[in-house]
Amino acid sequence: MSIDLYCVLGNPVEHSRSPWIHARFAELTGQTLHYGKRLVALDGFVPAVRAFMAEGGRGCNVTVPFKFQAAALAGHCSDRVALAQAANTLTFRDGAILADNTDGVGLVNDIQRNAGFDLSGRHLLLLGAGGAAAGVLGPLLLARPASITVANRSEPKAAALAARHAALAAAQETELFCCGLSELAGSFDVVINATASSLGGGAIPVAGSTLKPAALAYDLMYGSAAQGFMRWAVEQGASARDGLGMLVEQAAEAFLLWRGVRPPAQQVLSELHAVLRGAA
């Protein structure tokens, strides 16, 4: 009997915990599949997807830096992908490529359900305007915060992302702003780092004054990559959280798309924390 194949494609990808997460989802839901990880050359995303499809792959997750390419490659895009213009989940069906983006739902679920932090009525700062930020802005707006400010090193890129989401923001009665990082002012209830600064070990992209007292500082990266941002946040008196919960929650949404079964994300997140503590 053939086994359904899935994988995560990215660069870098060796650190990914997605294979462990999906293997555990499969165990807990009685599904039979194999989920691996593949390092993709920076100029080789499309050939890598085509090769995996030719091998019988049923779907894949897509991580940095290929989320925009994943959306462009697909023949059918979900509403979330159409808005974000970035995809993290591809499904292969009868030779066609279907794209979705589960990042934002995963982020909101982790903040509100796992961390117990209600986003409604809050003032949010989203750092970055790349594929990661594009994937989470729509679901963040659906949580109906009072405002979201998108701040990016290149202000025009932030403006373009905000413009695509203007109608959704208006429908949620959420104020949506954009600015360059150098023009950023004010303080926020939630600061979400969707830049590549943590991945590259770079400096914190904003001043501590951006964090209100008792604010939540959230890095979309997880593990050692997020430690610098989290230490900075704690030093400012904020609560700090890395993206491990988002990783598990977005994986659960992808698993549901692929298999038609919702796995127990909170249980698997708890188990994964235990595994990582044991490995430390």
Backbone as JSON, one array per atom type, in Angstrom:
{
  "sequence": "MSIDLYCVLGNPVEHSRSPWIHARFAELTGQTLHYGKRLVALDGFVPAVRAFMAEGGRGCNVTVPFKFQAAALAGHCSDRVALAQAANTLTFRDGAILADNTDGVGLVNDIQRNAGFDLSGRHLLLLGAGGAAAGVLGPLLLARPASITVANRSEPKAAALAARHAALAAAQETELFCCGLSELAGSFDVVINATASSLGGGAIPVAGSTLKPAALAYDLMYGSAAQGFMRWAVEQGASARDGLGMLVEQAAEAFLLWRGVRPPAQQVLSELHAVLRGAA",
  "N": [[0.85, -1.2, 0.0], [0.64, 2.18, -0.92], [2.01, 5.09, 0.63], [0.76, 8.2, 1.59], [2.41, 11.17, 0.71], [3.92, 14.03, 2.16], [5.5, 17.23, 2.74], [7.79, 19.77, 4.01], [8.96, 22.64, 2.44], [11.77, 24.7, 2.16], [14.28, 27.26, 2.91], [16.38, 28.34, 5.17], [15.78, 24.92, 6.35], [16.39, 22.82, 7.97], [16.07, 23.07, 10.72], [13.38, 22.7, 11.15], [10.42, 21.75, 12.87], [8.22, 20.66, 11.82], [7.97, 18.01, 10.6], [7.94, 16.3, 12.87], [5.66, 17.27, 14.18], [3.54, 16.76, 12.33], [3.75, 14.0, 12.11], [2.99, 13.27, 14.66], [0.37, 14.29, 14.73], [-0.74, 12.55, 12.82], [-0.53, 10.08, 14.14], [-2.27, 10.49, 16.31], [-4.72, 10.84, 15.09], [-5.16, 8.64, 13.59], [-4.27, 8.53, 10.96], [-2.51, 7.62, 7.96], [0.54, 8.48, 6.78], [3.48, 10.06, 5.36], [5.73, 12.54, 6.29], [8.13, 14.78, 5.34], [11.15, 16.85, 5.15], [12.57, 19.29, 3.01], [15.38, 20.84, 1.75], [15.58, 23.62, -0.27], [17.05, 25.0, -3.13], [17.75, 28.49, -3.5], [17.02, 29.47, -5.96], [15.42, 27.5, -6.9], [12.73, 26.79, -6.4], [10.27, 26.27, -7.86], [11.0, 24.02, -9.59], [11.48, 22.19, -7.48], [8.97, 21.84, -6.3], [7.56, 20.73, -8.48], [9.05, 18.37, -8.82], [8.5, 17.03, -6.42], [5.75, 16.64, -6.67], [5.8, 14.89, -8.87], [6.84, 12.67, -7.67], [4.72, 11.7, -6.33], [3.75, 13.24, -4.28], [1.34, 14.63, -2.05], [0.86, 17.07, -0.94], [2.3, 20.13, 0.39], [3.99, 22.08, 2.88], [5.14, 25.45, 2.93], [7.89, 27.41, 3.61], [10.0, 30.2, 4.62], [12.17, 31.28, 1.99], [9.92, 31.35, 0.29], [7.17, 31.92, 0.07], [5.74, 33.84, -1.42], [6.31, 32.97, -4.01], [5.05, 30.5, -3.93], [2.35, 31.19, -3.89], [2.13, 32.41, -6.4], [2.61, 30.27, -8.07], [0.44, 28.56, -7.9], [-2.56, 27.17, -9.31], [-5.07, 27.57, -8.34], [-6.22, 29.7, -5.83], [-6.93, 30.29, -2.4], [-9.22, 32.58, -0.74], [-7.76, 33.76, 1.29], [-5.14, 33.58, 0.39], [-5.32, 35.07, -1.95], [-5.65, 37.61, -0.88], [-3.35, 37.95, 0.73], [-1.35, 37.37, -1.09], [0.53, 35.48, -0.71], [1.49, 32.17, 0.15], [1.4, 29.34, 2.32], [0.7, 26.73, 2.3], [0.32, 24.1, 0.15], [-1.74, 22.11, -1.91], [-1.94, 19.18, -3.81], [-3.8, 18.11, -6.46], [-5.12, 16.0, -8.75], [-3.17, 16.78, -10.62], [-3.28, 19.52, -10.39], [-2.43, 22.57, -8.63], [-3.26, 23.75, -5.54], [-3.56, 26.54, -3.46], [-3.24, 27.73, -0.11], [-3.31, 29.71, 2.9], [-2.36, 29.25, 6.06], [-1.08, 30.48, 8.09], [-1.86, 32.92, 9.43], [-4.27, 32.27, 10.75], [-3.26, 30.32, 12.42], [-1.54, 31.89, 14.02], [-3.35, 33.7, 15.29], [-4.99, 31.87, 16.67], [-3.09, 30.8, 18.44], [-2.34, 33.04, 19.98], [-4.83, 33.9, 21.09], [-6.19, 31.59, 22.02], [-4.28, 29.76, 23.11], [-2.41, 31.39, 24.49], [-4.2, 32.98, 25.8], [-4.81, 35.69, 25.31], [-6.75, 38.26, 24.47], [-7.39, 39.72, 21.39], [-9.23, 41.56, 20.53], [-10.16, 44.93, 20.26], [-7.63, 45.84, 20.85], [-4.42, 47.51, 20.34], [-2.26, 46.97, 17.77], [1.03, 46.25, 16.59], [2.59, 45.39, 13.68], [5.49, 44.13, 12.56], [7.32, 44.27, 9.66], [6.8, 43.43, 6.16], [6.85, 41.36, 4.46], [6.49, 37.98, 3.19], [5.72, 36.55, 5.52], [4.46, 38.49, 7.17], [2.43, 39.31, 5.41], [0.88, 37.01, 5.32], [-0.34, 36.9, 7.81], [-1.76, 39.23, 8.34], [-4.48, 39.53, 7.42], [-6.08, 37.55, 8.98], [-5.46, 38.62, 11.53], [-6.79, 41.08, 11.38], [-9.41, 40.13, 11.28], [-9.79, 39.42, 13.89], [-10.6, 41.7, 15.04], [-9.11, 43.97, 16.23], [-8.48, 47.25, 17.73], [-6.71, 48.8, 16.26], [-4.22, 48.34, 13.72], [-0.86, 48.72, 13.02], [1.31, 48.64, 10.38], [4.65, 48.29, 10.06], [7.61, 48.78, 8.3], [10.93, 48.36, 6.99], [11.12, 49.34, 4.39], [8.94, 51.69, 3.5], [7.05, 51.96, 1.3], [6.49, 49.27, 0.67], [5.16, 48.4, 2.96], [2.96, 50.08, 2.75], [1.75, 49.11, 0.42], [0.95, 46.56, 1.25], [-0.84, 47.24, 3.3], [-2.76, 48.62, 1.78], [-3.93, 46.6, 0.24], [-5.38, 45.36, 2.17], [-7.22, 47.17, 3.05], [-10.02, 47.33, 2.64], [-10.96, 45.11, 4.07], [-10.12, 45.82, 6.64], [-11.73, 48.09, 7.06], [-14.25, 46.89, 7.07], [-14.09, 45.48, 9.44], [-14.02, 47.5, 11.21], [-11.56, 48.41, 12.04], [-8.75, 50.41, 12.51], [-6.21, 50.92, 10.16], [-2.86, 51.35, 9.69], [0.25, 52.44, 8.18], [3.83, 52.59, 8.0], [7.3, 53.59, 7.68], [10.03, 51.97, 9.37], [11.71, 53.83, 10.58], [10.05, 55.97, 10.99], [8.29, 55.2, 12.92], [6.11, 55.61, 15.67], [4.72, 55.89, 18.99], [3.03, 53.55, 21.25], [2.17, 50.11, 21.9], [-0.25, 47.44, 22.41], [0.27, 44.89, 21.54], [3.09, 43.58, 19.98], [4.24, 42.3, 17.06], [6.71, 40.44, 15.64], [7.49, 40.03, 12.46], [9.6, 40.15, 10.81], [12.77, 39.3, 9.24], [14.74, 39.55, 11.09], [15.24, 38.09, 13.46], [15.83, 35.55, 12.48], [18.24, 35.97, 11.21], [19.81, 36.75, 13.29], [19.86, 39.45, 13.82], [19.68, 42.94, 14.92], [17.23, 44.15, 17.29], [14.36, 45.43, 15.79], [12.96, 47.71, 16.67], [12.36, 50.31, 19.15], [12.29, 49.99, 22.76], [10.2, 51.5, 23.75], [8.0, 51.08, 22.18], [6.45, 49.15, 23.33], [3.68, 48.82, 25.34], [2.96, 48.95, 28.91], [2.73, 45.68, 30.27], [2.43, 44.57, 27.78], [2.16, 42.26, 24.98], [4.72, 40.61, 23.38], [5.53, 39.14, 20.4], [7.24, 36.78, 18.55], [7.45, 35.55, 15.3], [9.27, 33.61, 14.65], [10.81, 30.68, 16.17], [12.25, 28.85, 18.96], [15.84, 28.93, 19.23], [16.26, 31.05, 17.48], [14.43, 33.0, 18.15], [15.14, 33.9, 20.63], [16.65, 36.24, 21.23], [14.89, 38.4, 20.64], [12.85, 37.79, 22.44], [14.15, 37.98, 24.94], [14.75, 40.7, 24.91], [12.12, 41.74, 24.99], [11.18, 40.88, 27.52], [12.95, 42.26, 29.14], [11.9, 44.78, 28.81], [9.64, 44.64, 30.29], [7.52, 43.3, 29.2], [5.29, 40.59, 28.21], [6.57, 37.69, 26.7], [6.54, 35.72, 23.74], [7.25, 32.99, 21.65], [7.11, 31.68, 18.23], [6.33, 28.98, 18.32], [3.86, 27.89, 19.1], [2.21, 29.01, 17.14], [3.32, 27.67, 14.94], [2.48, 25.01, 15.41], [-0.31, 25.35, 15.44], [-0.86, 26.41, 12.86], [-0.02, 24.26, 11.39], [-1.92, 22.38, 12.14], [-4.18, 23.42, 10.89], [-3.42, 23.1, 8.21], [-3.21, 20.31, 8.12], [-5.87, 19.64, 8.5], [-6.94, 20.63, 6.1], [-5.7, 18.92, 4.26], [-6.32, 16.29, 5.13], [-8.9, 16.22, 6.1], [-9.48, 16.01, 8.78], [-9.43, 17.31, 12.03], [-6.66, 17.78, 14.0], [-5.53, 17.35, 17.47], [-4.37, 20.16, 18.42], [-3.55, 21.64, 20.71], [-2.8, 19.66, 22.55], [-0.63, 18.5, 21.19], [1.1, 20.68, 21.04], [1.73, 21.01, 23.76], [3.04, 18.57, 24.19], [5.21, 18.91, 22.46], [6.58, 21.05, 23.62], [7.47, 19.71, 25.91], [9.2, 17.83, 24.74], [11.17, 19.53, 23.7], [12.13, 20.72, 26.03], [13.31, 18.51, 27.18], [15.36, 18.07, 25.41], [16.99, 20.17, 25.81]],
  "CA": [[0.0, 0.0, 0.0], [1.43, 3.41, -0.97], [1.8, 6.03, 1.73], [0.63, 9.59, 1.14], [3.61, 11.93, 0.99], [3.86, 15.47, 2.39], [6.8, 17.73, 3.2], [7.96, 21.22, 4.11], [9.99, 23.15, 1.54], [12.26, 25.99, 2.62], [15.72, 27.49, 2.96], [16.78, 27.04, 5.71], [14.68, 24.04, 6.74], [16.86, 21.74, 8.83], [15.56, 23.27, 12.08], [11.93, 22.6, 11.19], [9.77, 20.74, 13.71], [6.98, 20.24, 11.15], [7.83, 16.55, 10.46], [7.52, 15.72, 14.17], [4.28, 17.68, 14.46], [2.59, 16.05, 11.47], [3.78, 12.58, 12.48], [2.18, 13.12, 15.88], [-1.01, 14.46, 14.29], [-1.16, 11.32, 12.15], [-0.71, 9.06, 15.18], [-3.43, 10.78, 17.16], [-5.95, 10.83, 14.31], [-5.25, 7.38, 12.86], [-3.97, 8.74, 9.54], [-1.27, 7.03, 7.48], [1.23, 9.4, 5.86], [4.88, 10.37, 5.65], [5.98, 13.98, 6.15], [9.56, 15.05, 5.41], [11.57, 18.23, 4.93], [13.46, 19.4, 1.87], [16.08, 22.09, 1.53], [15.39, 24.03, -1.66], [17.93, 26.07, -3.6], [17.04, 29.76, -3.56], [16.48, 29.66, -7.31], [14.9, 26.21, -7.35], [11.47, 26.43, -5.75], [9.31, 25.65, -8.79], [11.41, 22.64, -9.89], [11.34, 21.35, -6.3], [7.55, 21.49, -6.18], [7.22, 19.82, -9.58], [9.67, 17.07, -8.55], [7.76, 16.36, -5.34], [4.49, 16.18, -7.26], [6.1, 13.73, -9.72], [7.1, 11.54, -6.78], [3.47, 11.29, -5.71], [3.4, 14.1, -3.15], [-0.07, 15.07, -1.96], [0.81, 18.46, -0.52], [3.49, 20.56, 1.11], [4.06, 23.38, 3.52], [6.16, 26.31, 2.33], [8.4, 28.38, 4.56], [10.84, 31.24, 4.03], [11.65, 32.58, 1.51], [9.21, 30.96, -0.93], [5.72, 32.01, 0.2], [5.2, 34.58, -2.56], [6.41, 32.09, -5.17], [4.04, 29.46, -3.8], [1.07, 31.76, -4.31], [2.17, 32.66, -7.84], [2.65, 29.0, -8.78], [-0.81, 27.81, -7.79], [-3.63, 27.39, -10.28], [-6.24, 28.01, -7.59], [-5.83, 30.3, -4.56], [-8.0, 30.62, -1.47], [-9.39, 34.02, -0.51], [-6.67, 34.22, 2.15], [-3.95, 33.75, -0.45], [-5.57, 36.2, -2.86], [-5.44, 38.84, -0.13], [-1.96, 38.02, 1.18], [-0.44, 37.11, -2.21], [1.54, 34.57, -0.17], [0.9, 30.89, 0.55], [2.27, 28.43, 3.08], [0.17, 25.37, 2.2], [-0.07, 23.7, -1.2], [-2.37, 20.8, -2.06], [-1.83, 18.7, -5.19], [-5.01, 17.32, -6.73], [-5.32, 15.74, -10.2], [-2.21, 17.57, -11.37], [-3.43, 20.95, -10.12], [-1.85, 23.06, -7.38], [-4.18, 24.61, -4.8], [-2.8, 27.26, -2.43], [-3.92, 28.35, 1.01], [-2.39, 30.28, 3.88], [-2.86, 28.95, 7.41], [-0.23, 31.16, 9.08], [-2.56, 33.9, 10.25], [-5.2, 31.57, 11.65], [-2.43, 29.7, 13.44], [-1.08, 32.93, 14.93], [-4.48, 34.19, 16.11], [-5.37, 30.79, 17.59], [-2.1, 30.66, 19.5], [-2.42, 34.2, 20.87], [-6.1, 34.01, 21.82], [-6.6, 30.35, 22.69], [-3.22, 29.16, 23.91], [-1.85, 32.39, 25.4], [-5.29, 33.63, 26.52], [-4.7, 37.14, 25.13], [-7.81, 38.67, 23.55], [-6.94, 40.78, 20.49], [-10.31, 42.51, 20.25], [-10.02, 46.24, 20.86], [-6.23, 46.15, 21.16], [-3.61, 48.22, 19.36], [-1.25, 46.02, 17.34], [2.11, 46.64, 15.7], [3.1, 44.29, 12.88], [6.79, 44.49, 12.01], [7.62, 43.56, 8.43], [5.78, 43.44, 5.11], [7.16, 40.26, 3.57], [5.53, 36.89, 3.11], [5.19, 36.2, 6.84], [3.51, 39.54, 7.57], [1.28, 39.26, 4.5], [0.06, 35.87, 5.64], [-1.04, 37.01, 9.09], [-2.5, 40.48, 8.52], [-5.92, 39.33, 7.27], [-6.66, 36.96, 10.18], [-5.37, 39.57, 12.64], [-7.9, 42.03, 11.23], [-10.67, 39.44, 11.6], [-9.91, 39.38, 15.35], [-11.18, 43.01, 15.36], [-8.4, 44.91, 17.12], [-8.8, 48.66, 17.49], [-5.86, 49.29, 15.19], [-2.98, 47.63, 13.37], [0.14, 49.5, 12.31], [2.3, 47.83, 9.66], [5.89, 49.06, 9.97], [8.6, 48.03, 7.54], [12.1, 49.16, 6.62], [10.68, 50.03, 3.18], [7.56, 52.13, 3.73], [6.15, 51.62, 0.2], [6.07, 47.87, 0.77], [4.14, 48.38, 4.01], [1.78, 50.75, 2.22], [1.09, 48.22, -0.53], [0.3, 45.51, 2.03], [-2.0, 47.84, 3.97], [-3.77, 48.97, 0.78], [-4.66, 45.38, -0.13], [-6.24, 44.95, 3.29], [-7.99, 48.33, 3.52], [-11.46, 47.02, 2.67], [-11.2, 44.19, 5.19], [-9.99, 46.61, 7.86], [-12.93, 48.92, 7.2], [-15.37, 46.01, 7.43], [-13.93, 45.09, 10.84], [-13.95, 48.75, 11.98], [-10.2, 48.47, 12.58], [-7.88, 51.39, 11.85], [-5.03, 50.29, 9.59], [-1.85, 52.35, 9.38], [1.53, 51.93, 7.71], [4.93, 53.54, 8.1], [8.63, 53.04, 7.71], [10.5, 51.74, 10.74], [12.31, 55.06, 11.11], [8.98, 56.93, 11.33], [7.38, 54.58, 13.87], [5.93, 56.3, 16.94], [3.62, 55.37, 19.79], [3.21, 52.28, 21.95], [1.19, 49.14, 21.44], [-0.58, 46.33, 23.3], [0.87, 43.69, 20.97], [4.1, 43.8, 18.96], [4.48, 41.03, 16.38], [7.89, 40.53, 14.8], [7.42, 39.2, 11.27], [10.78, 40.42, 9.99], [13.8, 38.25, 9.24], [15.82, 39.95, 11.99], [15.56, 37.01, 14.39], [16.43, 34.45, 11.73], [19.62, 36.31, 10.9], [20.51, 37.21, 14.48], [20.02, 40.9, 13.71], [19.26, 43.78, 16.02], [15.79, 44.36, 17.47], [14.08, 46.51, 14.82], [12.23, 48.85, 17.22], [12.74, 50.7, 20.51], [11.46, 49.42, 23.83], [9.04, 52.35, 24.0], [6.84, 50.62, 21.41], [5.7, 48.2, 24.15], [2.94, 49.33, 26.48], [3.08, 48.08, 30.08], [2.01, 44.4, 30.17], [2.19, 44.22, 26.38], [2.59, 40.96, 24.49], [5.68, 40.67, 22.27], [5.42, 37.82, 19.76], [8.14, 36.58, 17.41], [6.98, 34.44, 14.48], [10.28, 32.56, 14.73], [10.74, 29.93, 17.42], [13.52, 28.26, 19.36], [16.98, 29.82, 19.46], [16.16, 32.24, 16.63], [13.56, 34.0, 18.77], [15.55, 34.19, 22.0], [17.07, 37.63, 21.37], [13.7, 39.24, 20.68], [12.1, 37.51, 23.67], [14.89, 38.58, 26.06], [14.51, 42.14, 24.83], [10.76, 42.02, 25.43], [11.11, 40.69, 28.97], [13.67, 43.39, 29.74], [11.02, 45.96, 28.75], [8.49, 44.38, 31.14], [6.44, 42.7, 28.41], [5.21, 39.14, 28.09], [7.22, 37.28, 25.45], [6.11, 34.41, 23.23], [7.8, 32.7, 20.32], [6.13, 31.19, 17.27], [6.14, 27.54, 18.33], [2.42, 27.63, 19.12], [1.73, 29.31, 15.79], [3.74, 26.58, 14.06], [1.6, 23.86, 15.62], [-1.68, 25.7, 15.07], [-0.97, 26.5, 11.4], [0.1, 22.88, 10.9], [-3.21, 21.73, 12.36], [-5.08, 23.88, 9.83], [-2.98, 22.44, 6.98], [-3.57, 18.9, 8.25], [-7.31, 19.59, 8.26], [-7.15, 20.82, 4.66], [-5.21, 17.75, 3.53], [-6.84, 15.0, 5.58], [-10.3, 16.32, 6.51], [-9.57, 15.7, 10.21], [-8.73, 18.31, 12.84], [-5.87, 17.15, 15.05], [-5.54, 18.06, 18.76], [-3.19, 21.03, 18.37], [-3.08, 22.03, 22.04], [-2.09, 18.51, 23.11], [0.66, 18.33, 20.5], [1.96, 21.78, 21.47], [2.2, 20.66, 25.09], [4.02, 17.48, 24.04], [6.4, 19.43, 21.81], [7.32, 21.78, 24.65], [8.15, 18.72, 26.75], [10.3, 17.28, 23.96], [12.23, 20.53, 23.59], [12.75, 20.86, 27.35], [14.15, 17.34, 27.38], [16.53, 18.16, 24.54], [17.81, 21.33, 26.2]],
  "C": [[0.88, 1.24, 0.0], [1.04, 4.33, 0.18], [1.74, 7.44, 1.16], [1.83, 10.4, 1.62], [3.32, 13.42, 1.12], [5.25, 15.92, 2.82], [6.72, 19.23, 3.44], [9.13, 21.6, 3.22], [10.45, 24.5, 2.06], [13.76, 26.09, 2.52], [15.98, 28.64, 3.93], [15.56, 26.22, 6.12], [15.09, 22.97, 7.73], [16.29, 21.83, 10.24], [14.09, 22.93, 12.24], [11.44, 21.46, 12.06], [8.5, 20.2, 13.04], [6.88, 18.73, 10.96], [7.38, 15.87, 11.74], [6.05, 16.03, 14.43], [3.29, 16.87, 13.62], [2.6, 14.54, 11.74], [2.92, 12.34, 13.72], [0.7, 13.32, 15.57], [-1.55, 13.16, 13.68], [-1.41, 10.21, 13.16], [-2.02, 9.26, 15.93], [-4.75, 10.72, 16.41], [-6.11, 9.56, 13.48], [-5.02, 7.51, 11.37], [-2.63, 8.09, 9.19], [-0.64, 7.95, 6.44], [2.7, 9.49, 6.24], [5.12, 11.83, 5.34], [7.47, 14.23, 6.34], [9.87, 16.52, 5.27], [12.62, 18.25, 3.84], [14.06, 20.8, 1.78], [16.03, 22.42, 0.04], [16.37, 25.14, -2.0], [17.13, 27.35, -3.78], [16.44, 30.03, -4.93], [15.78, 28.4, -7.83], [13.55, 25.81, -6.8], [10.51, 25.71, -6.7], [9.74, 24.24, -9.19], [11.25, 21.7, -8.7], [9.9, 20.91, -6.1], [7.15, 20.47, -7.26], [7.8, 18.43, -9.34], [8.92, 16.32, -7.47], [6.41, 15.86, -5.83], [4.71, 14.91, -8.09], [6.36, 12.48, -8.9], [5.83, 11.03, -6.1], [3.07, 12.11, -4.51], [1.97, 14.58, -3.21], [-0.2, 16.53, -1.57], [2.09, 18.83, 0.19], [3.23, 21.87, 1.83], [5.24, 24.14, 2.93], [6.58, 27.33, 3.37], [9.32, 29.36, 3.85], [11.88, 30.62, 3.11], [10.71, 32.42, 0.32], [7.7, 31.2, -0.91], [5.07, 32.81, -0.93], [5.23, 33.72, -3.82], [5.35, 30.99, -5.12], [2.68, 29.96, -4.25], [1.02, 31.94, -5.82], [2.1, 31.36, -8.65], [1.29, 28.32, -8.87], [-1.8, 28.17, -8.89], [-4.91, 27.85, -9.63], [-5.79, 28.5, -6.23], [-7.05, 30.56, -3.69], [-8.13, 32.13, -1.35], [-8.25, 34.56, 0.34], [-5.4, 34.46, 1.34], [-4.13, 34.92, -1.4], [-5.31, 37.53, -2.17], [-3.97, 39.02, 0.24], [-0.97, 38.01, 0.03], [0.74, 36.25, -1.76], [0.83, 33.32, 0.31], [1.89, 30.08, 1.34], [1.82, 26.99, 2.99], [-0.28, 25.11, 0.77], [-0.67, 22.3, -1.15], [-2.32, 20.42, -3.52], [-3.0, 17.75, -5.46], [-5.2, 17.21, -8.24], [-4.41, 16.62, -11.05], [-2.28, 19.06, -11.16], [-2.81, 21.3, -8.77], [-2.82, 24.05, -6.77], [-3.41, 25.24, -3.64], [-3.71, 27.82, -1.35], [-2.86, 28.93, 1.94], [-2.99, 30.09, 5.27], [-2.06, 29.67, 8.49], [-1.02, 32.07, 10.01], [-3.54, 33.27, 11.21], [-4.42, 30.9, 12.77], [-1.94, 30.7, 14.47], [-2.2, 33.39, 15.87], [-4.92, 33.12, 17.11], [-4.38, 30.66, 18.74], [-2.19, 31.83, 20.49], [-3.68, 34.15, 21.73], [-6.44, 32.74, 22.61], [-5.51, 29.82, 23.61], [-2.61, 30.14, 24.92], [-2.93, 33.12, 26.2], [-5.27, 35.14, 26.44], [-5.7, 37.57, 24.07], [-7.33, 39.87, 22.71], [-7.99, 41.85, 20.24], [-10.08, 43.82, 21.0], [-8.6, 46.66, 21.18], [-5.56, 46.93, 20.02], [-2.39, 47.36, 19.04], [-0.21, 46.69, 16.45], [2.62, 45.39, 15.01], [4.38, 44.75, 12.2], [7.09, 43.63, 10.8], [6.48, 43.64, 7.44], [6.08, 42.37, 4.07], [6.11, 39.18, 3.61], [4.92, 36.51, 4.44], [4.15, 37.21, 7.29], [2.26, 39.5, 6.71], [0.33, 38.13, 4.87], [-0.76, 36.02, 6.9], [-1.94, 38.23, 9.21], [-4.01, 40.28, 8.41], [-6.56, 38.7, 8.49], [-6.53, 37.85, 11.42], [-6.49, 40.6, 12.57], [-9.23, 41.4, 11.61], [-10.87, 39.28, 13.11], [-10.41, 40.72, 15.91], [-10.43, 43.8, 16.43], [-8.82, 46.33, 16.83], [-7.99, 49.21, 16.33], [-4.73, 48.3, 14.94], [-2.11, 48.6, 12.6], [1.14, 48.55, 11.68], [3.54, 48.7, 9.47], [6.95, 48.2, 9.29], [9.76, 48.95, 7.19], [11.8, 49.97, 5.36], [9.22, 50.41, 3.33], [6.64, 51.81, 2.56], [5.66, 50.17, 0.23], [5.0, 47.7, 1.84], [2.84, 49.0, 3.51], [1.02, 49.85, 1.25], [0.35, 47.1, 0.2], [-0.95, 46.05, 2.72], [-3.11, 48.16, 2.97], [-4.58, 47.75, 0.37], [-5.66, 44.97, 0.94], [-7.17, 46.06, 3.77], [-9.48, 48.03, 3.63], [-11.8, 46.1, 3.83], [-11.1, 44.95, 6.52], [-11.23, 47.47, 8.11], [-14.13, 48.09, 7.63], [-15.3, 45.59, 8.89], [-13.91, 46.29, 11.77], [-12.62, 48.84, 12.72], [-9.4, 49.51, 11.8], [-6.61, 50.68, 11.4], [-4.07, 51.37, 9.12], [-0.61, 51.66, 8.81], [2.58, 53.02, 7.84], [6.25, 52.82, 7.9], [9.08, 52.86, 9.14], [11.06, 53.02, 11.36], [11.27, 56.1, 11.5], [8.04, 56.4, 12.41], [7.33, 55.36, 15.18], [4.77, 55.65, 17.69], [3.98, 54.07, 20.46], [1.99, 51.41, 21.72], [0.96, 48.03, 22.48], [0.08, 45.04, 22.85], [1.87, 44.11, 19.89], [4.46, 42.45, 18.37], [5.65, 41.2, 15.43], [7.78, 39.53, 13.66], [8.55, 39.5, 10.31], [11.73, 39.23, 10.05], [14.91, 38.55, 10.22], [16.22, 38.83, 12.93], [16.29, 35.87, 13.68], [17.9, 34.71, 11.45], [20.42, 36.78, 12.1], [20.73, 38.71, 14.5], [19.51, 41.63, 14.94], [17.73, 43.85, 16.1], [15.39, 45.57, 16.62], [13.37, 47.73, 15.38], [12.74, 49.14, 18.64], [11.8, 50.07, 21.54], [10.21, 50.22, 24.11], [7.82, 51.95, 23.18], [5.95, 49.69, 22.21], [5.0, 48.92, 25.29], [3.23, 48.45, 27.7], [2.19, 46.85, 29.93], [1.66, 44.02, 28.73], [2.63, 42.79, 26.11], [3.53, 41.19, 23.31], [5.79, 39.27, 21.69], [6.36, 37.77, 18.56], [7.63, 35.38, 16.61], [8.0, 33.31, 14.39], [10.13, 31.82, 16.06], [12.1, 29.33, 17.73], [14.6, 29.31, 19.53], [16.88, 31.11, 18.65], [15.37, 33.36, 17.3], [14.07, 34.48, 20.12], [15.97, 35.65, 22.19], [15.88, 38.57, 21.49], [12.94, 39.03, 21.99], [12.82, 38.08, 24.89], [14.69, 40.09, 26.09], [13.14, 42.5, 25.37], [10.62, 41.92, 26.94], [11.82, 41.83, 29.69], [12.84, 44.67, 29.75], [9.77, 45.77, 29.63], [7.31, 43.76, 30.41], [6.4, 41.19, 28.6], [5.77, 38.75, 26.73], [6.75, 35.89, 25.05], [6.74, 34.2, 21.86], [6.74, 32.02, 19.46], [5.9, 29.7, 17.27], [4.66, 27.17, 18.32], [1.78, 27.93, 17.78], [2.09, 28.2, 14.83], [2.8, 25.39, 14.19], [0.19, 24.16, 15.14], [-1.83, 25.81, 13.55], [-0.85, 25.12, 10.77], [-1.21, 22.13, 11.05], [-4.21, 22.14, 11.28], [-4.71, 23.24, 8.49], [-3.38, 20.97, 6.99], [-5.07, 18.71, 7.99], [-7.62, 19.73, 6.78], [-6.8, 19.54, 3.89], [-5.99, 16.48, 3.85], [-8.31, 15.03, 5.99], [-10.54, 16.0, 7.96], [-8.82, 16.79, 10.96], [-7.97, 17.62, 13.96], [-5.9, 17.96, 16.34], [-4.3, 18.93, 18.92], [-2.66, 21.35, 19.76], [-2.33, 20.88, 22.71], [-0.71, 18.37, 22.5], [1.61, 19.47, 20.87], [2.55, 21.5, 22.85], [3.28, 19.57, 25.03], [5.32, 18.0, 23.43], [7.24, 20.27, 22.78], [8.1, 20.82, 25.55], [9.34, 18.11, 26.04], [11.46, 18.26, 23.92], [12.9, 20.78, 24.94], [13.7, 19.7, 27.61], [15.43, 17.38, 26.57], [17.48, 19.27, 24.95], [18.95, 20.91, 27.13]]
}
